Structure formats: C-alpha cells, structure tokens
Amino acid sequence: MGQRFIMGRLVKFLVYIVCLSIIGLVGYAYVGPFFGVDFSAPQEEVRQPVVLDAD
C-alpha cells in the first residue's frame, strides 16, 4: 500500500507542475510585451512564379 501512496503523490505533483507551467506560459504571453518581448511574426510579401501544366 505504501507504493500506491508514493505513486499517487508523484502523479499529483506532476499535475501541479503541468498546471503551474501552463499558468506561467499564459502569464508570460500576456505580460511579455510590457517587458519588450515581441511575439508578432515578421511580415513580408513573398512572390513565387507558378507554372501550370494544363494540357
């Protein structure tokens, strides 16, 4: 019965770590721009010629 107790505590600990990581990631996404972090993708126009093979 002792091993079940340890495994249960380990699973609970991992769930807490995952929840805290998600909260931290969401918090960083919201607070990051106030500290100068830019999450926007660079925008540039890309033109490529397309050859259509229509017979």
Summary of the structure (lengths in Angstrom):
residues: 55
radius of gyration: 24.1
end to end distance: 74.1
largest distance: 74.2
contacts: 68
relative contact order: 0.07
helix: 62%
strand: 0%
